Amino acid sequence: MLLAARPQLLVYDPGVTPKEGGLPGLPVLTDVVSSINLFGIVAVVGALVAAGVVWAWGSHTGSHQAEANGKKSALISAGAALLLGGANGIIMFFSEMGSKIH
């Protein structure tokens, strides 16, 4: 009887859900995060340009190490741009999946 009562305590629903307007300053926080995202995207563009220069220089001079570093940096920059550009969609996807867990 004691073991049957224990699982009921583990399935307690606290009833917490995201709510807009609960705290002041949400529009300001949204603007700050959007600005940081824009800054990140601009920085990634600069990193991609620098990676392209290193890649081209390494290829032109025959430096295989520089060429490999340029390629690797270009892929990392592209991945970072993918994450920064898709941040809203990624978070919405996982938030939606999380809300379906019961």
N, C-alpha and C positions, 0 to 999 in steps of 0.2 A: 504494500500500500504506500509506503514511503517512497519507493522508487517511481511509482506512477505519478506522484505529485511533483516530483523534481522536473521533468520535461516541461511542465506547464510554466514554470518560472523562466525557462530558457526562451520561450516564444512570446515574451512580453513585448508589446508594440508601444514604443514611447510616443508615437504620434508626431514626430518631427518631420516637417516638410519645408522646402524653400518657400519664402514669402517675400515678395517685393514690398518695400515701404516700411519694413519693420524697424530699420535703423536709419537715422539721418546720414546724409553724405553719400548715398549710393550713386547718384549721378556723377559726383566728383571722383569717386573711386573708379567708376567705369571710364571716365575721361582719362584718368591717370594710367590705367592699364592699357587703354587703346593707344595712348601716346608712347608707352614703353614698347608695345607691339610694333608700332610704326618705326621707332628708333631701331629696334632689332632687325626689321626688314631692310632698312637702309644700311645697317652695318653688314648684313649678309650680302647685299649687293656689292659693297666694297670688298668684302672677303672673296667673293666670287671673281671679281676683277683681278685682285691680287693673285689668286690661285691660277687664273688664266695666264697672267704674265709669267709666273714661275714655271708653269707647264710649258709655255712657248719658249722661254729662255732655256730651260733644261733640254728641250727637244732640239733647239738650234745649236747649242754648245756641245751636245752629246753627253750631258751630265744626267745619267740615268736616275741618280738619287733625287735631283731637283725635279726631274720630270715626274717621277713617282709621287713626290710630295705635292706637286701641283695637281695631279690627278686626284689624289686622296683629298686634298683641300677643296677641290671643286665638288666632289661628291658630298663631303660634309656640309659645304655651303648650300648645296641643293636640298639636302635633307633638312637642314635648319630652316630654309625657306618654306619647305613643305609643312613642317610643324608650325611655324609662325603663321603662315597663311591659312592653315586649316585648324587653328587652335579652337575657334568657336565650334566648328563641326565635330571635332574630336571630343571636346568636353560635352557637347549636347548628346552625342552618341552614347558615351559611357554613362552620362547622367540618366538618360532614358533607359538604358539597360539596367542600371542600378535600381531604378524605380520599379522595375518589374520583378525584382527579387522579393519573395514573400516568405 
